[in-house]
Amino acid sequence: MDKPNVYDFGIDDDSVPSIEKSVEISEDAPPTVVQRYFESRYATNVNDKPNQDYSVLIHSNNLCILSLASSHVLMGKTIEKIDFQVSENTHRLSNIMTGKGKRGAQIVQAGSTLCKVHCSDGEEHKILSAIPGKLVEMNSKLAETPNIMLNKPDDIGFIAIVLPQKQRFEKIRDGLLTKEQYTQEILQSN
Amino acid sequence: MEQNVEEIQENLLKFGCCRVCAVRHLTKPSAINVKTLIAASEQDHDEPKRLKKNPCIACLGLFQNPQKDDIINKIISYLKTSKYDSDTFNLAFNLPMCTIIRGHSIALYVSKLRITFNPTFPTAFVCAKDAWKLMAEDAIVKATGKRFDVHSPLLVTVGFHYDDIKDECDCLNAIIKLSNKNLQSILSQMDNKDFVSQYGEMPSVPESTIEFKSVDARHESVFIAGRYNKWSRTLSQTPWIVDQERRLESSVEEIISNPIKKHALADEFRFSSSGREDIDVRMLGRGRPFAIELVNPKITKFSYEVLRQIENEINTDPQVTVTHLQNVVKDQLKELKSGEEFKIKVYKALCYVEGELPDLEKVNNSAPLEIAQYTPIRVLHRRANMVRPRTIHSMKAVATKVGKDNGCSFFNVILSTQAGTYVKEFVHGDFGRTNPCLRTILENDTVDILALDVLDIEIDWPTPVKY
């Protein structure tokens, strides 16, 4: 930071508020990244399969981050391996797209398989997309450390980023459960 | 020989040429001077009106009064009222195509007569455009005090109107396709007999006079540079418009550019800077280098005092401070843009964790550091998704207090980074998409950022102004 001050601005440094004083800091713990920029929505029983429950974090720019909801059938299990080859021709980690328009990206529907999970108890489960749109990113970290999907679902263990079609965005969002509706539904089913 | 010249001149006058055109058709381009033309023009004017004068068969009346002086006066009054401060000017105009055809026709006639006396005599003549330009320049220089210069940044364009262009060109269009661009060369390549058989020996006497249509001027862009500070966390750098609706009422760009544009009386401005900061990020220290292109400015000379005055005007807005305002030339802008990609930026980030303060030495010991950064989610909708390697050159973390007891511990990190590093994402990791990040370095999933300031953009540009 020590540099010859060729630029003497004549600005009294004391007149600039310190970084601590330059922002409102709440009495409670500050909102997290997720709370600041995302709306939290949910989809339950996707494809009419029990406990195929997902969290959808919707960014203000319409990008959606998909992750496992706490009521997902996989919660509490241990994942052995994740298979991204969802059909003969489609591998979710070979999703090549170009440019800001993400041309060539794989398209998913609500209920499309995003990957297949092999659990230590021998069970196999498909991970499904909760919404339709362009698959902008599949979380490649899941390949090496699959259990982050269960341990840190709304953080480094997210499943995928999906961009819904602009014209369909509002309809898709409104078709998802709000946090309150989701909590209500989970309470009732227990 | 001289005898011959005067004889031809008299013939031209009889055919309906004005005196200026008669003179210029018998003068070679290198021998012309404005005094000869003015003398011819005055002689024309002084002649008793024994006949109703027709518009000249060569220039359609361009050199004849009242229109000659009218048009020149219109240009002069335009320049006087339009406030251009340029010391020089250049003049451009397009004459109707038929003046070139008419000139060609007369030249053929002149050379035919001349060759019978002296076959080696050159047939080149002063074209209407050059002659009119000379006379107009001369009058404009005398009236405005501006110098004529073909390299002047101020170009004055004059438009003319003539009613019968189409009819006159049509007779030649029948045998050859004419175009404004290479009319002269098309005519000179044409067989003279073909031309005469189609067009006639001499141009017809025009039924209408050429008229003034428009005068307009354009000054080359000038560039003003400086550095700006942004003190606000609710101000975007450029107008923030979503679906044609303004989200914020102002922007750094507008706060800086509008007063400058107003002083320069420019048509529009183009703002550029060495990178940009987010709406909620302050730009402190010596500020961010920027430049403004002023398009078609009238006022282009800014004295030291005027520049300080403009700074003061901009700085009445409490959100922005501008310093080191100065004129720069276009070439100097390269520095500004190269800085966007290669120069080091220094930031201060106010960060926190839930609970106890972690060991901040982990941060201090980890730089320099190479990171891999996916396009942040917050800009991913309008940028391609890719991984970029970035370098964190240095980092220093220091615990701090914010005067709130909310169960969190706070610390500041001062870091210098390669240009293009997304610092907010480097703090919280953006769902693991920036790696490593402060969360991984501190091994704490709750690390997050509360506020960010840019402390320095390491570019020594533009040249510091002495205050």
HADDOCK unambig.tbl for C-alpha pairs under 7 A between the chains (distance, minus, plus):
assign (segid A and resid 6 and name CA) (segid B and resid 464 and name CA) 6.85 0.50 0.50
assign (segid A and resid 7 and name CA) (segid B and resid 286 and name CA) 6.18 0.50 0.50
assign (segid A and resid 7 and name CA) (segid B and resid 464 and name CA) 6.12 0.50 0.50
assign (segid A and resid 9 and name CA) (segid B and resid 286 and name CA) 6.75 0.50 0.50
assign (segid A and resid 9 and name CA) (segid B and resid 323 and name CA) 6.92 0.50 0.50
assign (segid A and resid 19 and name CA) (segid B and resid 350 and name CA) 6.77 0.50 0.50
assign (segid A and resid 19 and name CA) (segid B and resid 451 and name CA) 6.90 0.50 0.50
assign (segid A and resid 20 and name CA) (segid B and resid 402 and name CA) 5.76 0.50 0.50
assign (segid A and resid 23 and name CA) (segid B and resid 451 and name CA) 6.82 0.50 0.50
assign (segid A and resid 27 and name CA) (segid B and resid 404 and name CA) 6.31 0.50 0.50
assign (segid A and resid 27 and name CA) (segid B and resid 405 and name CA) 6.89 0.50 0.50
assign (segid A and resid 27 and name CA) (segid B and resid 406 and name CA) 5.52 0.50 0.50
assign (segid A and resid 28 and name CA) (segid B and resid 406 and name CA) 4.91 0.50 0.50
assign (segid A and resid 29 and name CA) (segid B and resid 406 and name CA) 5.30 0.50 0.50
assign (segid A and resid 29 and name CA) (segid B and resid 407 and name CA) 6.56 0.50 0.50
assign (segid A and resid 29 and name CA) (segid B and resid 408 and name CA) 6.53 0.50 0.50
assign (segid A and resid 61 and name CA) (segid B and resid 378 and name CA) 6.89 0.50 0.50
assign (segid A and resid 61 and name CA) (segid B and resid 381 and name CA) 6.55 0.50 0.50
assign (segid A and resid 63 and name CA) (segid B and resid 381 and name CA) 6.86 0.50 0.50
assign (segid A and resid 98 and name CA) (segid B and resid 384 and name CA) 6.79 0.50 0.50
assign (segid A and resid 99 and name CA) (segid B and resid 384 and name CA) 4.66 0.50 0.50
assign (segid A and resid 100 and name CA) (segid B and resid 382 and name CA) 5.48 0.50 0.50
assign (segid A and resid 100 and name CA) (segid B and resid 383 and name CA) 4.37 0.50 0.50
assign (segid A and resid 100 and name CA) (segid B and resid 384 and name CA) 4.00 0.50 0.50
assign (segid A and resid 102 and name CA) (segid B and resid 384 and name CA) 6.59 0.50 0.50
assign (segid A and resid 155 and name CA) (segid B and resid 431 and name CA) 4.66 0.50 0.50
assign (segid A and resid 155 and name CA) (segid B and resid 432 and name CA) 6.97 0.50 0.50
assign (segid A and resid 156 and name CA) (segid B and resid 431 and name CA) 4.51 0.50 0.50
assign (segid A and resid 156 and name CA) (segid B and resid 432 and name CA) 4.62 0.50 0.50
